[in-house]
Amino acid sequence: MQDFEAQTRTLAAQIELELEEGHLNFPTAMEISLRIKQLADDPNSSIDDIVAVVRTEPVLSAKVIRMANAMLLNPYGARITSVNNAVKRIGLAALRCLAFAVSAEQLTQDHRSPHFRALATGLWQHSADVASWAYVFAHHLRTVNPDTAMHTGMMVDIGQFFLLARAADYPALESNIGRFSEFMAVWKDPISRSVLEAFELPDEMVDALDGEAPCDGWPPQTLRGIVQTAILASDAPNPFEHGKPCVPQGDSDTESDRQQLASLLDATRAGKDAILNAIHD
């Protein structure tokens, strides 16, 4: 227990220092995601520059092509086989999401501890599931941009991902997962906001991931409402959290809201599975 206490204090002190200085020490696996984000935001970069970076990461290349051939993005079924055409088809917003998805997936393999690796895999599965639901909900309801919804959904567990990646260097933390979960609960929100700011995401996306903001009415009209509904629908639980976010409610009664949510799930599940396969496989 002394080792656990000592290592949590050390990790907390290091994180607090990095937050004060405004320079988080990102895991190496996130570098390609940051690089693509920088290129996508640079007006002097061309699509060829971005494609060249994508090609250096074979897993990302495969996922980009798979997503480009998903039915929702390629309704006419013309097979896309080149990375260049695939990037043009899915767009830069979806590419940012996939780049982060690959980074997150690689983070799950960084842990020497089988227990931590299982937790990281659970976080990855939850994020990918939420991102897929967010995309199809936005596409179906036409209230927000689907690519933005997917990218935001993929970031829903970013603070916990970051902390779990850093915890790999503190093996005593595995000795008490319950206490480590409490440590996560304290630090995940400030870490999430700092990571999102480091990625220079729009305020709309950062605000949508604010756990203190109220729920939307029904049907969800905002990015936050879409993401919260995606969390509610997720088939893959967050391994560090229990319970679901609030059920969106409007002027109708709760039973009616539940029926509308069930209808939305039925109408979008096939599309969600296709998007999830593109992200996950």
Salt bridges, closest charged atoms under 4 A:
GLU5 OE2 - ARG179 NH2 2.76
GLU18 OE2 - ARG166 NH2 2.87
ASP41 OD2 - LYS37 NZ 1.97
ASP41 OD1 - ARG96 NH2 2.63
GLU105 OE1 - LYS63 NZ 3.42
ASP129 OD1 - LYS272 NZ 2.69
ASP157 OD2 - HIS126 ND1 2.60
ASP169 OD1 - ARG112 NH2 3.98
GLU182 OE1 - ARG179 NE 3.82
GLU200 OE1 - LYS37 NZ 3.42
ASP235 OD2 - ARG269 NH1 3.23
ASP235 OD2 - LYS272 NZ 3.23
GLU241 OE2 - LYS188 NZ 2.44
ASP273 OD1 - LYS272 NZ 3.70
ASP281 OD2 - ARG66 NH1 3.96
ASP281 OD1 - HIS280 ND1 3.77
